[in-house]
Amino acid sequence: MLRSCPERARRGFTLVELLVSISIIGVMTGMMLANFRGGQQSAEIRLASDLLVAQLRSVQTSSYAGRLASVCSGGSNDLAVCEPGKVPPVSCPGGVCQRRVPTGYGVHFDAGASSSYVLFYDTDGDRRYDLGEWISDQPFVSTGTVHLSDTSVGLPLDLVYEPPYGRLFINGSDAGPTAVALTLSHRYGSLTRHVNVYRLSGKIEHD
């Protein structure tokens, strides 16, 4: 003869037990999301510093190689960069667009927690960024979540490498500080990373 199961064995979960289980699952899910977001932010700011170091080294290398730039010669747009494919396109009314070695290859960092920076050719020899010298805007990272929060010499900041030996000018001077530290910050957290540029040795690195 079959014996019936005790009432206790057939009893399901109580409301309290369900609520406790749901709370535990919620806490664990929250911890996993927080760890994921923290890891994503760390990866983004690490990528941004890697890309910035690579870009600065590329600009420095251009000064060693004497990379040619397209520049307006004469006319109302004299000394403006007229690179093919530039958007918007730049014409040289009253002058001609010629290939030449510029007086410097530069990177301009603006104030205001910008998520991008400017690449430019110094065409007038002042070792500073002027609007007509613009080549392109480059984001620190494609998601736009990393920005330059500060530098050791303030903002805005111009770094210009002079050909053919790559002499570095910081805000128009080659006699100022021997190094510049750029602080990259994530917009949605407290993570920061530093990129260091050394004027005398030419070394470029991040922490």
TORGU-297332 format. One record per residue (C-alpha): residue number from 1; residue in three letters; z, y, x. Coordinates in nm, 3 decimals. Example, Ala and Ser with C-alpha at 12.3 -4.5 7.8 and 13.67 -1.06 7.14 Angstrom:
! residues 2
<gulo resi="1" resn="ALA" c3="0.780" c2="-0.450" c1="1.230"/>
<gulo resi="2" resn="SER" c3="0.714" c2="-0.106" c1="1.367"/>
This chain:
! residues 207
<gulo resi="1" resn="MET" c3="0.000" c2="0.000" c1="0.000"/>
<gulo resi="2" resn="LEU" c3="-0.108" c2="0.339" c1="0.139"/>
<gulo resi="3" resn="ARG" c3="0.165" c2="0.588" c1="0.195"/>
<gulo resi="4" resn="SER" c3="0.101" c2="0.954" c1="0.105"/>
<gulo resi="5" resn="CYS" c3="0.118" c2="1.219" c1="0.381"/>
<gulo resi="6" resn="PRO" c3="0.424" c2="1.434" c1="0.383"/>
<gulo resi="7" resn="GLU" c3="0.387" c2="1.773" c1="0.219"/>
<gulo resi="8" resn="ARG" c3="0.450" c2="1.941" c1="0.555"/>
<gulo resi="9" resn="ALA" c3="0.146" c2="1.768" c1="0.712"/>
<gulo resi="10" resn="ARG" c3="-0.087" c2="1.896" c1="0.437"/>
<gulo resi="11" resn="ARG" c3="0.038" c2="2.253" c1="0.460"/>
<gulo resi="12" resn="GLY" c3="-0.214" c2="2.513" c1="0.600"/>
<gulo resi="13" resn="PHE" c3="-0.153" c2="2.831" c1="0.800"/>
<gulo resi="14" resn="THR" c3="0.077" c2="3.088" c1="0.653"/>
<gulo resi="15" resn="LEU" c3="-0.027" c2="3.454" c1="0.623"/>
<gulo resi="16" resn="VAL" c3="0.210" c2="3.547" c1="0.905"/>
<gulo resi="17" resn="GLU" c3="0.056" c2="3.289" c1="1.137"/>
<gulo resi="18" resn="LEU" c3="-0.295" c2="3.414" c1="1.057"/>
<gulo resi="19" resn="LEU" c3="-0.196" c2="3.774" c1="1.122"/>
<gulo resi="20" resn="VAL" c3="-0.036" c2="3.680" c1="1.457"/>
<gulo resi="21" resn="SER" c3="-0.348" c2="3.486" c1="1.559"/>
<gulo resi="22" resn="ILE" c3="-0.578" c2="3.775" c1="1.464"/>
<gulo resi="23" resn="SER" c3="-0.357" c2="4.018" c1="1.659"/>
<gulo resi="24" resn="ILE" c3="-0.370" c2="3.800" c1="1.971"/>
<gulo resi="25" resn="ILE" c3="-0.750" c2="3.771" c1="1.946"/>
<gulo resi="26" resn="GLY" c3="-0.777" c2="4.149" c1="1.902"/>
<gulo resi="27" resn="VAL" c3="-0.564" c2="4.219" c1="2.210"/>
<gulo resi="28" resn="MET" c3="-0.763" c2="3.973" c1="2.422"/>
<gulo resi="29" resn="THR" c3="-1.094" c2="4.120" c1="2.304"/>
<gulo resi="30" resn="GLY" c3="-0.973" c2="4.472" c1="2.384"/>
<gulo resi="31" resn="MET" c3="-0.871" c2="4.367" c1="2.735"/>
<gulo resi="32" resn="MET" c3="-1.208" c2="4.202" c1="2.792"/>
<gulo resi="33" resn="LEU" c3="-1.397" c2="4.513" c1="2.675"/>
<gulo resi="34" resn="ALA" c3="-1.183" c2="4.739" c1="2.894"/>
<gulo resi="35" resn="ASN" c3="-1.251" c2="4.521" c1="3.198"/>
<gulo resi="36" resn="PHE" c3="-1.624" c2="4.513" c1="3.118"/>
<gulo resi="37" resn="ARG" c3="-1.645" c2="4.892" c1="3.082"/>
<gulo resi="38" resn="GLY" c3="-1.445" c2="4.944" c1="3.400"/>
<gulo resi="39" resn="GLY" c3="-1.674" c2="4.709" c1="3.588"/>
<gulo resi="40" resn="GLN" c3="-1.982" c2="4.879" c1="3.448"/>
<gulo resi="41" resn="GLN" c3="-1.854" c2="5.224" c1="3.550"/>
<gulo resi="42" resn="SER" c3="-1.771" c2="5.097" c1="3.899"/>
<gulo resi="43" resn="ALA" c3="-2.120" c2="4.950" c1="3.933"/>
<gulo resi="44" resn="GLU" c3="-2.287" c2="5.272" c1="3.814"/>
<gulo resi="45" resn="ILE" c3="-2.101" c2="5.501" c1="4.052"/>
<gulo resi="46" resn="ARG" c3="-2.157" c2="5.258" c1="4.341"/>
<gulo resi="47" resn="LEU" c3="-2.530" c2="5.250" c1="4.261"/>
<gulo resi="48" resn="ALA" c3="-2.541" c2="5.630" c1="4.238"/>
<gulo resi="49" resn="SER" c3="-2.387" c2="5.670" c1="4.585"/>
<gulo resi="50" resn="ASP" c3="-2.627" c2="5.410" c1="4.730"/>
<gulo resi="51" resn="LEU" c3="-2.927" c2="5.589" c1="4.579"/>
<gulo resi="52" resn="LEU" c3="-2.812" c2="5.931" c1="4.697"/>
<gulo resi="53" resn="VAL" c3="-2.761" c2="5.809" c1="5.055"/>
<gulo resi="54" resn="ALA" c3="-3.107" c2="5.650" c1="5.049"/>
<gulo resi="55" resn="GLN" c3="-3.264" c2="5.970" c1="4.914"/>
<gulo resi="56" resn="LEU" c3="-3.096" c2="6.190" c1="5.175"/>
<gulo resi="57" resn="ARG" c3="-3.211" c2="5.956" c1="5.450"/>
<gulo resi="58" resn="SER" c3="-3.565" c2="5.969" c1="5.311"/>
<gulo resi="59" resn="VAL" c3="-3.562" c2="6.351" c1="5.318"/>
<gulo resi="60" resn="GLN" c3="-3.426" c2="6.342" c1="5.674"/>
<gulo resi="61" resn="THR" c3="-3.700" c2="6.096" c1="5.778"/>
<gulo resi="62" resn="SER" c3="-3.966" c2="6.326" c1="5.629"/>
<gulo resi="63" resn="SER" c3="-3.851" c2="6.598" c1="5.869"/>
<gulo resi="64" resn="TYR" c3="-3.888" c2="6.362" c1="6.167"/>
<gulo resi="65" resn="ALA" c3="-4.237" c2="6.257" c1="6.056"/>
<gulo resi="66" resn="GLY" c3="-4.354" c2="6.606" c1="5.961"/>
<gulo resi="67" resn="ARG" c3="-4.465" c2="6.495" c1="5.616"/>
<gulo resi="68" resn="LEU" c3="-4.741" c2="6.722" c1="5.486"/>
<gulo resi="69" resn="ALA" c3="-4.685" c2="6.927" c1="5.172"/>
<gulo resi="70" resn="SER" c3="-4.932" c2="7.102" c1="4.943"/>
<gulo resi="71" resn="VAL" c3="-4.851" c2="7.474" c1="4.947"/>
<gulo resi="72" resn="CYS" c3="-5.027" c2="7.780" c1="4.805"/>
<gulo resi="73" resn="SER" c3="-5.164" c2="8.006" c1="5.076"/>
<gulo resi="74" resn="GLY" c3="-5.222" c2="8.364" c1="4.965"/>
<gulo resi="75" resn="GLY" c3="-5.260" c2="8.503" c1="4.616"/>
<gulo resi="76" resn="SER" c3="-4.997" c2="8.567" c1="4.350"/>
<gulo resi="77" resn="ASN" c3="-4.839" c2="8.223" c1="4.396"/>
<gulo resi="78" resn="ASP" c3="-4.813" c2="8.241" c1="4.774"/>
<gulo resi="79" resn="LEU" c3="-4.585" c2="7.972" c1="4.926"/>
<gulo resi="80" resn="ALA" c3="-4.541" c2="7.789" c1="4.594"/>
<gulo resi="81" resn="VAL" c3="-4.553" c2="7.410" c1="4.614"/>
<gulo resi="82" resn="CYS" c3="-4.880" c2="7.287" c1="4.455"/>
<gulo resi="83" resn="GLU" c3="-4.840" c2="6.911" c1="4.495"/>
<gulo resi="84" resn="PRO" c3="-5.098" c2="6.705" c1="4.297"/>
<gulo resi="85" resn="GLY" c3="-4.942" c2="6.549" c1="3.990"/>
<gulo resi="86" resn="LYS" c3="-4.663" c2="6.806" c1="3.973"/>
<gulo resi="87" resn="VAL" c3="-4.547" c2="6.866" c1="3.615"/>
<gulo resi="88" resn="PRO" c3="-4.610" c2="7.133" c1="3.507"/>
<gulo resi="89" resn="PRO" c3="-4.908" c2="7.177" c1="3.743"/>
<gulo resi="90" resn="VAL" c3="-4.905" c2="7.475" c1="3.980"/>
<gulo resi="91" resn="SER" c3="-5.223" c2="7.674" c1="4.049"/>
<gulo resi="92" resn="CYS" c3="-5.289" c2="7.918" c1="4.331"/>
<gulo resi="93" resn="PRO" c3="-5.466" c2="8.220" c1="4.171"/>
<gulo resi="94" resn="GLY" c3="-5.617" c2="8.437" c1="4.443"/>
<gulo resi="95" resn="GLY" c3="-5.529" c2="8.179" c1="4.709"/>
<gulo resi="96" resn="VAL" c3="-5.583" c2="7.815" c1="4.805"/>
<gulo resi="97" resn="CYS" c3="-5.368" c2="7.502" c1="4.795"/>
<gulo resi="98" resn="GLN" c3="-5.340" c2="7.377" c1="5.153"/>
<gulo resi="99" resn="ARG" c3="-5.174" c2="7.081" c1="5.323"/>
<gulo resi="100" resn="ARG" c3="-4.922" c2="7.188" c1="5.584"/>
<gulo resi="101" resn="VAL" c3="-4.588" c2="7.096" c1="5.737"/>
<gulo resi="102" resn="PRO" c3="-4.320" c2="7.298" c1="5.554"/>
<gulo resi="103" resn="THR" c3="-4.038" c2="7.470" c1="5.740"/>
<gulo resi="104" resn="GLY" c3="-3.788" c2="7.230" c1="5.584"/>
<gulo resi="105" resn="TYR" c3="-3.728" c2="6.935" c1="5.352"/>
<gulo resi="106" resn="GLY" c3="-3.439" c2="6.994" c1="5.117"/>
<gulo resi="107" resn="VAL" c3="-3.205" c2="6.874" c1="4.847"/>
<gulo resi="108" resn="HIS" c3="-3.045" c2="7.122" c1="4.607"/>
<gulo resi="109" resn="PHE" c3="-2.725" c2="7.046" c1="4.416"/>
<gulo resi="110" resn="ASP" c3="-2.642" c2="7.278" c1="4.128"/>
<gulo resi="111" resn="ALA" c3="-2.306" c2="7.377" c1="3.982"/>
<gulo resi="112" resn="GLY" c3="-2.198" c2="7.272" c1="3.634"/>
<gulo resi="113" resn="ALA" c3="-2.142" c2="6.896" c1="3.674"/>
<gulo resi="114" resn="SER" c3="-2.515" c2="6.826" c1="3.673"/>
<gulo resi="115" resn="SER" c3="-2.625" c2="6.463" c1="3.648"/>
<gulo resi="116" resn="SER" c3="-2.932" c2="6.531" c1="3.866"/>
<gulo resi="117" resn="TYR" c3="-3.037" c2="6.714" c1="4.180"/>
<gulo resi="118" resn="VAL" c3="-3.356" c2="6.884" c1="4.304"/>
<gulo resi="119" resn="LEU" c3="-3.591" c2="6.780" c1="4.584"/>
<gulo resi="120" resn="PHE" c3="-3.781" c2="7.070" c1="4.738"/>
<gulo resi="121" resn="TYR" c3="-3.991" c2="7.186" c1="5.030"/>
<gulo resi="122" resn="ASP" c3="-3.864" c2="7.496" c1="5.208"/>
<gulo resi="123" resn="THR" c3="-4.185" c2="7.697" c1="5.240"/>
<gulo resi="124" resn="ASP" c3="-4.057" c2="8.047" c1="5.321"/>
<gulo resi="125" resn="GLY" c3="-3.827" c2="7.959" c1="5.610"/>
<gulo resi="126" resn="ASP" c3="-3.499" c2="8.075" c1="5.456"/>
<gulo resi="127" resn="ARG" c3="-3.356" c2="7.718" c1="5.443"/>
<gulo resi="128" resn="ARG" c3="-3.251" c2="7.777" c1="5.081"/>
<gulo resi="129" resn="TYR" c3="-3.388" c2="7.657" c1="4.750"/>
<gulo resi="130" resn="ASP" c3="-3.622" c2="7.887" c1="4.560"/>
<gulo resi="131" resn="LEU" c3="-3.781" c2="7.809" c1="4.223"/>
<gulo resi="132" resn="GLY" c3="-4.139" c2="7.787" c1="4.354"/>
<gulo resi="133" resn="GLU" c3="-4.033" c2="7.524" c1="4.609"/>
<gulo resi="134" resn="TRP" c3="-3.935" c2="7.267" c1="4.345"/>
<gulo resi="135" resn="ILE" c3="-4.080" c2="6.915" c1="4.377"/>
<gulo resi="136" resn="SER" c3="-3.882" c2="6.706" c1="4.128"/>
<gulo resi="137" resn="ASP" c3="-3.548" c2="6.644" c1="3.960"/>
<gulo resi="138" resn="GLN" c3="-3.373" c2="6.320" c1="4.054"/>
<gulo resi="139" resn="PRO" c3="-3.088" c2="6.170" c1="3.846"/>
<gulo resi="140" resn="PHE" c3="-2.791" c2="6.028" c1="4.033"/>
<gulo resi="141" resn="VAL" c3="-2.829" c2="5.720" c1="3.813"/>
<gulo resi="142" resn="SER" c3="-3.074" c2="5.655" c1="3.529"/>
<gulo resi="143" resn="THR" c3="-2.801" c2="5.633" c1="3.262"/>
<gulo resi="144" resn="GLY" c3="-2.695" c2="5.993" c1="3.330"/>
<gulo resi="145" resn="THR" c3="-2.328" c2="5.890" c1="3.347"/>
<gulo resi="146" resn="VAL" c3="-2.266" c2="5.998" c1="3.708"/>
<gulo resi="147" resn="HIS" c3="-2.256" c2="6.361" c1="3.820"/>
<gulo resi="148" resn="LEU" c3="-2.166" c2="6.565" c1="4.126"/>
<gulo resi="149" resn="SER" c3="-1.822" c2="6.710" c1="4.052"/>
<gulo resi="150" resn="ASP" c3="-1.762" c2="6.894" c1="4.380"/>
<gulo resi="151" resn="THR" c3="-1.845" c2="6.925" c1="4.749"/>
<gulo resi="152" resn="SER" c3="-1.635" c2="7.024" c1="5.050"/>
<gulo resi="153" resn="VAL" c3="-1.831" c2="7.351" c1="5.076"/>
<gulo resi="154" resn="GLY" c3="-1.854" c2="7.427" c1="4.703"/>
<gulo resi="155" resn="LEU" c3="-2.152" c2="7.449" c1="4.468"/>
<gulo resi="156" resn="PRO" c3="-2.441" c2="7.522" c1="4.453"/>
<gulo resi="157" resn="LEU" c3="-2.535" c2="7.344" c1="4.774"/>
<gulo resi="158" resn="ASP" c3="-2.859" c2="7.330" c1="4.972"/>
<gulo resi="159" resn="LEU" c3="-2.915" c2="7.070" c1="5.245"/>
<gulo resi="160" resn="VAL" c3="-3.234" c2="7.134" c1="5.443"/>
<gulo resi="161" resn="TYR" c3="-3.368" c2="6.925" c1="5.732"/>
<gulo resi="162" resn="GLU" c3="-3.593" c2="7.115" c1="5.970"/>
<gulo resi="163" resn="PRO" c3="-3.886" c2="6.941" c1="6.141"/>
<gulo resi="164" resn="PRO" c3="-3.949" c2="6.794" c1="6.389"/>
<gulo resi="165" resn="TYR" c3="-3.594" c2="6.698" c1="6.497"/>
<gulo resi="166" resn="GLY" c3="-3.418" c2="6.689" c1="6.162"/>
<gulo resi="167" resn="ARG" c3="-3.179" c2="6.975" c1="6.235"/>
<gulo resi="168" resn="LEU" c3="-2.957" c2="7.017" c1="5.928"/>
<gulo resi="169" resn="PHE" c3="-2.901" c2="7.351" c1="5.760"/>
<gulo resi="170" resn="ILE" c3="-2.614" c2="7.376" c1="5.511"/>
<gulo resi="171" resn="ASN" c3="-2.666" c2="7.661" c1="5.266"/>
<gulo resi="172" resn="GLY" c3="-2.908" c2="7.825" c1="5.507"/>
<gulo resi="173" resn="SER" c3="-2.696" c2="7.793" c1="5.821"/>
<gulo resi="174" resn="ASP" c3="-2.690" c2="7.546" c1="6.108"/>
<gulo resi="175" resn="ALA" c3="-2.367" c2="7.687" c1="6.250"/>
<gulo resi="176" resn="GLY" c3="-2.125" c2="7.616" c1="5.966"/>
<gulo resi="177" resn="PRO" c3="-1.919" c2="7.305" c1="5.894"/>
<gulo resi="178" resn="THR" c3="-2.007" c2="6.992" c1="6.090"/>
<gulo resi="179" resn="ALA" c3="-1.990" c2="6.772" c1="5.780"/>
<gulo resi="180" resn="VAL" c3="-2.023" c2="6.794" c1="5.404"/>
<gulo resi="181" resn="ALA" c3="-1.850" c2="6.560" c1="5.159"/>
<gulo resi="182" resn="LEU" c3="-2.008" c2="6.521" c1="4.814"/>
<gulo resi="183" resn="THR" c3="-1.787" c2="6.384" c1="4.535"/>
<gulo resi="184" resn="LEU" c3="-1.959" c2="6.179" c1="4.268"/>
<gulo resi="185" resn="SER" c3="-1.767" c2="6.122" c1="3.943"/>
<gulo resi="186" resn="HIS" c3="-1.819" c2="5.906" c1="3.636"/>
<gulo resi="187" resn="ARG" c3="-1.831" c2="6.096" c1="3.308"/>
<gulo resi="188" resn="TYR" c3="-1.630" c2="5.838" c1="3.114"/>
<gulo resi="189" resn="GLY" c3="-1.356" c2="5.753" c1="3.359"/>
<gulo resi="190" resn="SER" c3="-1.163" c2="5.863" c1="3.664"/>
<gulo resi="191" resn="LEU" c3="-1.375" c2="5.678" c1="3.920"/>
<gulo resi="192" resn="THR" c3="-1.507" c2="5.882" c1="4.213"/>
<gulo resi="193" resn="ARG" c3="-1.702" c2="5.808" c1="4.528"/>
<gulo resi="194" resn="HIS" c3="-1.784" c2="6.024" c1="4.830"/>
<gulo resi="195" resn="VAL" c3="-2.106" c2="6.069" c1="5.024"/>
<gulo resi="196" resn="ASN" c3="-2.062" c2="6.223" c1="5.369"/>
<gulo resi="197" resn="VAL" c3="-2.339" c2="6.410" c1="5.553"/>
<gulo resi="198" resn="TYR" c3="-2.283" c2="6.496" c1="5.921"/>
<gulo resi="199" resn="ARG" c3="-2.467" c2="6.794" c1="6.065"/>
<gulo resi="200" resn="LEU" c3="-2.453" c2="6.718" c1="6.438"/>
<gulo resi="201" resn="SER" c3="-2.500" c2="6.341" c1="6.447"/>
<gulo resi="202" resn="GLY" c3="-2.733" c2="6.322" c1="6.145"/>
<gulo resi="203" resn="LYS" c3="-2.529" c2="6.037" c1="6.001"/>
<gulo resi="204" resn="ILE" c3="-2.528" c2="5.986" c1="5.623"/>
<gulo resi="205" resn="GLU" c3="-2.286" c2="5.743" c1="5.459"/>
<gulo resi="206" resn="HIS" c3="-2.064" c2="5.677" c1="5.157"/>
<gulo resi="207" resn="ASP" c3="-1.709" c2="5.544" c1="5.137"/>
